[in-house]
Amino acid sequence: MKTLFTTLVLLFVTLFANAQDTIKISDFESMNNTSWKGKLTYKDYQSGKQETIPSTMNLKIEGDKIIYSVQYDYEPNKNNISKVKIKKDGTVFGNEKVISFTEENGTKTLVTMYQGKDNGEKADMYVTRVLTDSTYSATKEVQIEGSETRFVRNKYEYTKIK
């Protein structure tokens, strides 16, 4: 009986220790050398309102990095280029822990998490990226330390133009 219990515990631990999804650069190949047009919607803490601004994005893959170039139509001083590398055998996307990755009916969904600050408060950040052949979105939810709930901090929504 003791051997059966030990075997079951080892099986359980093995199954759940390997349950975290992983990603690889080839999962994002369909985004290589693409251009996107859309918008950023975010919570403005000064006014308390949701604000939306037009945005464009170019994506490319160089070696083991995904390069995002984001431009804001009316706030060019906020334009940025981000380089993201997949690390630790696909369990880390940039500096974000991979929580899940699914691909179903042509839709890829990547959920990541990292810790940081939002409006000066410690928080867990959850980013859900959804990619199809023609659309891309990235939604950042914030869960302030000690809170049970999350709220949407910002959301990028794009349609592929090239």
For each residue, the residues with C-beta under 8 A, 3 or more apart:
1: 4 5
2: 5 6
3: 6 7
4: 1 7 8
5: 1 2 8 9
6: 2 3 9 10
7: 3 4 10 11
8: 4 5 11 12
9: 5 6 12 13
10: 6 7 13 14
11: 7 8 14 15
12: 8 9 15 16
13: 9 10 16 17
14: 10 11 17 18
15: 11 12 18 19
16: 12 13 19
17: 13 14
18: 14 15
19: 15 16
20: 91 98 99
21: 98 99 100 101 102
22: 89 90 91 98 101
23: 27 28 86 90 93 98 101 110
24: 27 86 90
25: 28 29 61 64 66 86
26: 29
27: 23 24 101 103 108 110
28: 23 25 31 32 61 66 131
29: 25 26 32 61
30: 34 131 133
31: 28 34 59 61 66 131 136
32: 28 29 59 60 61
33: 59 60
34: 30 31 58 59 60 160 162
35: 56 57 58 160 161 162
36: 56 57 58 59 136 158 159 160 161
37: 54 55 56 158 159 161
38: 54 55 56 57 136 156 157 158 159
39: 52 53 54 55 156 157
40: 52 53 55 72 154 155 156
41: 50 51 52 154 155 157
42: 50 51 153 154 155
43: 48 49 50 51 151 152 153 154
44: 47 48 49 50 51
45: 48 119
46:
47: 44 51
48: 43 44 45
49: 43 44
50: 41 42 43 44
51: 41 42 43 44 47
52: 39 40 41
53: 39 40 72 73 74 75
54: 37 38 39 72 73 74
55: 37 38 39 40 70 71 72 73 156 158
56: 35 36 37 38 70 71 73
57: 35 36 38 68 69 70 71 136 156 158
58: 34 35 36 68 69
59: 31 32 33 34 36 66 67 68 69
60: 32 33 34 66 67
61: 25 28 29 31 32 65 66 67
62: 65 67
63:
64: 25 85 86
65: 61 62 83 84 85
66: 25 28 31 59 60 61 83 84 85 86
67: 59 60 61 62 81 82 83 84
68: 57 58 59 81 82 83 84
69: 57 58 59 79 80 81
70: 55 56 57 79 80 81 82 156
71: 55 56 57 76 79
72: 40 53 54 55 75 76 78 79
73: 53 54 55 56
74: 53 54
75: 53 72 78 79
76: 71 72 79
77:
78: 72 75
79: 69 70 71 72 75 76
80: 69 70
81: 67 68 69 70
82: 67 68 70 94
83: 65 66 67 68
84: 65 66 67 68 93 94
85: 64 65 66 94
86: 23 24 25 64 66 90 92 93
87: 91 92 93 94
88: 91 92
89: 22
90: 22 23 24 86 98
91: 20 22 87 88 97 98
92: 86 87 88 95 96 97 98
93: 23 84 86 87 96 98 110 112
94: 82 84 85 87
95: 92 114
96: 92 93 112 113 114 125 127
97: 91 92 112 113 114
98: 20 21 22 23 90 91 92 93 101 110 111 112
99: 20 21 111 112 113 126
100: 21 109 110 111
101: 21 22 23 27 98 108 109 110 111
102: 21 108 109
103: 27 107 108 109
104: 107 109
105:
106: 132 133
107: 103 104 130 131 132
108: 27 101 102 103 130 131 132
109: 100 101 102 103 104 128 129 130 131
110: 23 27 93 98 100 101 128 129 131
111: 98 99 100 101 126 127 128 129
112: 93 96 97 98 99 126 127 129
113: 96 97 99 124 125 126 127
114: 95 96 97 124 125 127
115: 122 123 124 125
116: 122 123 125
117: 120 121 122 123
118: 121 123 125 142 144 153
119: 45
120: 117
121: 117 118 144 145
122: 115 116 117 144 145
123: 115 116 117 118 142 143 144 145
124: 113 114 115 142 143 145
125: 96 113 114 115 116 118 140 141 142 143 153
126: 99 111 112 113 140 141 142 143 150
127: 96 111 112 113 114 138 139 140 141
128: 109 110 111 137 138 139 141
129: 109 110 111 112 136 137 138
130: 107 108 109 135 136 137 138
131: 28 30 31 107 108 109 110 135 136
132: 106 107 108 135 136
133: 30 106 160
134: 159 160
135: 130 131 132 157 158 159 160
136: 31 36 38 57 129 130 131 132 156 157 158 160
137: 128 129 130 155 156 157 158
138: 127 128 129 130 155 156
139: 127 128 152 154 155 156
140: 125 126 127 152 153 154 155
141: 125 126 127 128 150 151 152 153
142: 118 123 124 125 126 150 151 152 153
143: 123 124 125 126 147 149 150
144: 118 121 122 123 147
145: 121 122 123 124
146:
147: 143 144
148:
149: 143
150: 126 141 142 143
151: 43 141 142
152: 43 139 140 141 142 155
153: 42 43 118 125 140 141 142
154: 40 41 42 43 139 140
155: 40 41 42 137 138 139 140 152
156: 38 39 40 55 57 70 136 137 138 139
157: 38 39 41 135 136 137
158: 36 37 38 55 57 135 136 137
159: 36 37 38 134 135
160: 34 35 36 133 134 135 136
161: 35 36 37
162: 34 35
